[in-house]
Amino acid sequence: MINTFITLIYFVLILGIIILVHEFGHFIWAKKFGVFVHEFALGMGPKIFSKKKGETVYSIRAIPIGGFCAMAGEDGEETDEKGKKIPRNRKFFAKPIWQRFLILFFGAGNNFILAFLFLFFVGLFGGAQIMDPVIGGVTKDYPVAIAGIEAGDKILEVNGHKTPTIDDVQLYITLNKVGSNLDLKIKDSEGNIKDYSIKPIKVEKDGVEGYYYGLEFKAEYEEGFLAAIRFSFEKAGAILRQMVIVLGNLFTGGVSVNNLSGPVGIYTVVDDAKGYGVLTLLQLTALLSINVGFLNLIPFPAFDGGRIFLLLVEKIKGKPIKAETENLINTVGFILIIILAIYITGNDIFKLIFK
């Protein structure tokens, strides 16, 4: 019971920080460009705390998932709390396209900045992982060792895909069809480059059969300010590439929607991670923050990316899209997102119960 409560606290804190930073990105740029902000809220549902400062109400709401920055001109509101009409030039839609773009983009932009900072702290205080795709070891008598690949060799490509970091290598190996050959481009310690096609062998371990190539990866670390900065960029870049690749595989069938996780799945990951200390939780928060930022920039209705796409359409047409049309598009998108969220959450609960 105590363990569940502690996990819940971490879960709420992590999501709260990610959402707060995201919405603050919208908020600060809206304020900078003079947009009237009705409310800046953390959480959803009924208010449990609110305080008005200036023209904006700052609130915490009962459901600790989500949040919003309610700007004038987004949903047809024409007056403030006192019924006073809000000037047209203070409404979101009246601002130049470039200002609206920055307001919309910096929700995700702030998530990327947060992730970079957290990864920097992880690298600075816990050691910066060396991200080079170097093989840590090979298992004797397994296919990789038999092929002549050795520890210290560098993996340049997996199945024709370039692998600038060890994370890229592990992702493409994970995505490789079970039991199929793994095509590797290897650079050995002498600088020679050679192609290999490795067929896995079926091995039973702890009563479970699986396919193995015999590759081993060992995390190595270095210390220092510059190393931490390099790690931050390389790790964040690898996570972003993974998001793009996984999204592409969702559409091609390489990854099933059943592999996606929602709040329940994230709760489970937080429960597993909390035992490894603060730095692990910081790295998890960075990962989730990049995920939130990336997903919000997908050009899908109701996401920031969808609204940015409509700005592009407006720029091309030379005139704004009708508010009714934009609201309809965003409403349909929101409904589809809710349906997907319900499905993913149900799947998470099923996996949690029967794992």
C-alpha positions in Angstrom: 0.0 0.0 0.0 2.8 2.4 0.9 4.7 1.4 -2.2 1.6 2.2 -4.4 1.2 5.6 -2.7 4.9 6.5 -3.3 4.7 5.4 -6.9 1.5 7.5 -7.3 3.3 10.6 -5.9 6.2 10.1 -8.3 3.8 9.5 -11.2 1.8 12.7 -10.5 5.0 14.7 -10.0 6.5 13.5 -13.3 3.4 14.1 -15.4 2.8 17.4 -13.5 6.2 18.7 -14.3 6.0 17.7 -18.0 2.5 19.3 -18.4 3.4 22.4 -16.4 6.4 23.0 -18.6 4.5 22.4 -21.7 1.6 24.7 -20.9 4.0 27.3 -19.6 5.6 27.4 -23.0 2.2 28.4 -24.5 1.6 30.8 -21.7 4.8 32.7 -21.7 4.8 33.3 -25.4 1.1 34.3 -25.3 1.9 36.8 -22.6 4.9 38.1 -24.6 2.7 38.8 -27.6 -0.1 40.4 -25.6 -2.7 37.6 -25.9 -5.3 37.7 -23.2 -5.0 34.5 -21.1 -8.2 33.6 -19.2 -6.8 30.7 -17.2 -3.5 28.8 -16.7 -4.5 25.4 -15.3 -2.6 22.3 -14.1 -4.8 19.2 -14.2 -8.3 18.7 -15.5 -11.8 18.6 -14.0 -13.2 20.8 -11.2 -10.9 23.4 -9.5 -9.5 22.6 -6.1 -7.5 25.8 -6.0 -7.4 29.0 -7.9 -5.9 32.5 -7.6 -6.4 35.4 -9.9 -3.4 37.6 -10.6 -3.8 40.4 -13.0 -6.2 39.2 -15.8 -5.3 35.5 -15.5 -6.7 32.8 -13.2 -4.1 30.3 -12.0 -5.6 27.0 -11.0 -5.0 23.4 -9.9 -7.7 21.0 -10.9 -8.8 17.7 -9.4 -7.6 15.2 -12.0 -3.8 15.3 -12.0 -3.4 14.5 -15.7 -3.4 17.3 -18.4 -3.7 21.0 -18.2 -4.4 24.0 -20.4 -3.6 27.6 -21.2 -7.0 29.2 -22.1 -6.4 32.1 -24.5 -8.9 34.6 -25.7 -10.0 34.0 -29.3 -9.6 30.2 -29.1 -13.1 29.1 -28.4 -15.3 32.1 -29.0 -15.1 33.8 -25.6 -15.6 37.5 -26.1 -15.5 38.8 -22.5 -13.4 38.5 -19.4 -14.7 37.3 -16.0 -16.3 40.7 -15.3 -18.1 40.7 -18.6 -15.8 43.3 -20.1 -15.2 42.9 -23.9 -11.7 41.8 -24.8 -10.1 43.9 -27.5 -9.7 42.1 -30.8 -6.0 42.7 -30.9 -5.6 40.7 -27.7 -7.1 37.6 -29.1 -5.1 34.7 -30.3 -6.5 34.5 -33.9 -5.8 38.2 -34.4 -2.0 37.8 -34.0 0.3 37.4 -36.9 0.9 33.9 -38.1 4.5 33.8 -36.9 3.5 34.8 -33.4 0.7 32.2 -33.3 3.3 29.6 -34.5 5.7 30.4 -31.7 2.8 30.3 -29.1 1.8 26.9 -30.4 5.3 25.5 -30.9 6.8 26.3 -27.6 4.6 23.9 -25.7 6.6 21.1 -27.3 9.7 23.3 -27.4 9.7 23.6 -23.7 9.4 19.9 -23.3 12.5 19.4 -25.4 14.4 22.0 -23.3 13.3 20.3 -20.1 14.5 16.9 -21.5 17.9 18.4 -22.5 18.3 19.9 -19.0 17.4 16.7 -17.2 19.7 14.6 -19.4 22.5 17.1 -18.8 22.0 16.7 -15.0 22.0 12.9 -15.4 25.2 13.0 -17.4 26.9 15.5 -15.0 26.0 13.8 -11.7 25.7 10.2 -12.7 28.2 9.9 -15.5 27.6 10.6 -19.2 26.9 7.4 -21.1 29.1 6.9 -24.2 26.6 6.6 -27.0 28.9 5.3 -29.7 27.5 2.0 -31.2 30.4 -0.2 -30.1 29.9 -3.9 -29.4 30.6 -4.6 -25.7 31.1 -8.3 -26.1 30.0 -11.4 -28.1 28.8 -14.7 -26.8 31.1 -17.6 -27.6 29.7 -20.1 -30.1 26.8 -17.9 -31.0 26.2 -16.6 -34.6 27.9 -13.2 -34.2 31.1 -14.7 -32.7 31.1 -17.4 -35.4 30.9 -14.8 -38.1 34.1 -13.2 -36.8 32.6 -10.1 -35.2 34.5 -9.0 -32.0 34.0 -6.8 -29.0 35.1 -3.3 -29.8 33.8 -3.4 -33.4 31.6 -0.6 -34.3 28.1 -1.1 -35.8 27.6 1.4 -38.6 24.2 0.1 -39.9 21.5 -2.4 -39.0 19.3 -3.7 -41.8 20.4 -0.8 -44.0 19.7 1.9 -41.4 22.5 4.1 -40.1 23.1 3.7 -36.4 24.8 6.8 -34.9 24.2 5.7 -31.3 23.9 2.4 -29.4 20.2 3.2 -28.8 19.6 3.2 -32.6 21.3 -0.3 -32.8 19.1 -1.7 -30.1 15.9 -0.2 -31.6 16.5 -1.7 -35.0 17.4 -5.1 -33.5 14.1 -4.9 -31.5 12.2 -4.1 -34.6 13.8 -7.0 -36.6 11.4 -9.7 -37.4 11.7 -12.6 -34.9 13.9 -15.3 -36.2 15.0 -13.5 -39.3 18.5 -12.5 -40.4 20.1 -9.4 -39.0 22.1 -7.4 -41.6 25.0 -5.5 -40.1 27.7 -3.2 -41.5 30.6 -3.4 -39.1 33.8 -1.3 -38.8 36.5 -3.3 -37.0 39.3 -1.9 -34.8 41.6 -1.6 -37.8 39.2 0.5 -39.7 38.0 -2.2 -42.1 34.3 -2.1 -43.1 32.5 -5.4 -43.8 28.8 -6.5 -44.2 27.4 -9.5 -42.3 24.1 -11.3 -42.4 23.6 -13.0 -39.1 21.0 -15.8 -38.7 19.9 -16.2 -35.1 19.8 -19.5 -33.3 16.9 -20.7 -31.2 17.8 -21.2 -27.6 15.8 -22.1 -24.5 16.5 -20.0 -21.4 14.6 -20.5 -18.1 12.1 -22.6 -20.0 11.4 -20.0 -22.6 12.5 -20.3 -26.2 13.9 -17.3 -28.0 16.1 -16.3 -30.9 19.6 -15.0 -30.1 22.5 -13.5 -32.2 25.0 -13.3 -29.4 25.6 -9.6 -29.3 26.3 -8.0 -25.9 26.2 -4.3 -25.1 27.9 -2.7 -22.1 27.2 0.8 -20.9 30.4 2.9 -20.4 30.5 6.3 -19.0 32.7 9.4 -18.9 32.6 12.4 -16.6 32.8 16.2 -17.1 30.7 19.1 -18.2 31.4 18.7 -21.9 30.7 15.0 -21.8 27.3 15.7 -20.1 26.4 18.2 -22.8 27.4 15.8 -25.6 25.4 13.0 -23.9 22.3 15.3 -23.7 22.3 16.0 -27.4 23.0 12.5 -28.4 20.5 10.9 -26.1 17.8 13.4 -27.0 18.5 12.9 -30.7 18.3 9.2 -30.3 14.9 9.4 -28.5 13.5 11.7 -31.2 14.6 9.3 -33.9 13.1 6.4 -32.1 9.8 8.3 -31.9 9.8 9.0 -35.7 10.8 5.3 -36.5 8.1 3.8 -34.1 5.4 6.2 -35.6 6.4 5.1 -39.1 6.2 1.5 -38.1 2.8 2.0 -36.6 1.5 2.9 -40.1 3.4 0.2 -41.9 2.5 -2.5 -39.4 6.0 -3.0 -38.0 4.7 -2.0 -34.5 1.3 -2.8 -33.2 -0.9 -0.2 -31.4 -0.9 -2.8 -28.6 2.7 -1.9 -27.9 1.7 1.7 -27.0 1.3 2.8 -23.4 -1.0 5.3 -21.7 -1.1 6.6 -18.1 -1.4 3.1 -16.6 1.6 1.9 -18.6 3.6 4.9 -17.5 2.6 4.3 -13.9 4.0 0.8 -14.2 7.3 2.1 -15.7 7.6 4.7 -12.9 7.0 1.9 -10.3 9.9 0.0 -11.8 12.2 3.0 -12.2 11.8 4.5 -8.7 13.9 1.9 -7.1 17.0 2.9 -9.1 17.1 6.5 -7.7 16.6 10.1 -8.6 18.8 10.1 -11.7 16.9 7.2 -13.3 13.6 9.1 -12.6 15.1 12.2 -14.2 16.1 10.3 -17.3 12.6 8.7 -17.5 11.1 12.2 -17.2 13.3 13.4 -20.0 12.1 10.5 -22.2 8.5 11.1 -21.4 8.9 14.9 -22.0 10.4 14.3 -25.5 7.5 11.9 -26.2 4.9 14.5 -25.2 6.7 17.2 -27.2 7.0 15.0 -30.3 3.4 13.7 -30.2 2.1 17.3 -29.8 3.9 18.3 -33.0 2.3 15.6 -35.1 0.0 17.4 -37.6 -3.1 15.7 -36.3 -6.3 17.7 -35.4 -6.4 18.8 -31.7 -2.7 18.5 -31.3 -0.5 21.6 -31.5 1.0 20.2 -34.7 -2.5 20.1 -36.2 -3.1 23.7 -35.4 0.3 24.6 -36.8 -0.6 22.8 -40.0 -3.8 24.9 -40.2 -1.5 28.0 -39.9 0.4 26.7 -42.9 -2.9 26.3 -44.8 -3.9 29.8 -43.8 -0.5 31.1 -45.0 -0.9 29.4 -48.4 -4.6 30.5 -48.8 -3.8 34.0 -47.7 -6.8 34.1 -45.4 -7.8 32.4 -42.1 -9.8 29.2 -41.9 -13.3 29.7 -40.6 -13.5 29.3 -36.8 -16.4 26.9 -37.2 -14.4 24.7 -39.6 -11.3 24.7 -37.3 -13.4 23.9 -34.2 -15.1 21.0 -36.1 -11.7 19.6 -37.2 -10.3 19.8 -33.7 -13.4 18.3 -32.1 -13.3 15.3 -34.5 -9.5 14.9 -33.7 -10.1 15.2 -30.0 -12.8 12.5 -30.1 -10.5 10.1 -32.0 -7.7 10.8 -29.5 -10.1 10.0 -26.6 -11.1 6.7 -28.3 -7.5 5.7 -28.8 -6.6 6.7 -25.2 -9.5 4.6 -23.9 -8.3 1.6 -25.9 -4.6 2.0 -24.9 -5.6 2.4 -21.2 -7.8 -0.7 -21.3 -4.9 -2.6 -22.9 -2.5 -1.3 -20.2 -4.9 -2.5 -17.5 -5.2 -5.9 -19.1 -1.4 -6.3 -19.3 -1.1 -5.1 -15.7 -3.6 -7.6 -14.4 -2.4 -10.6 -16.4 1.4 -9.9 -16.6 
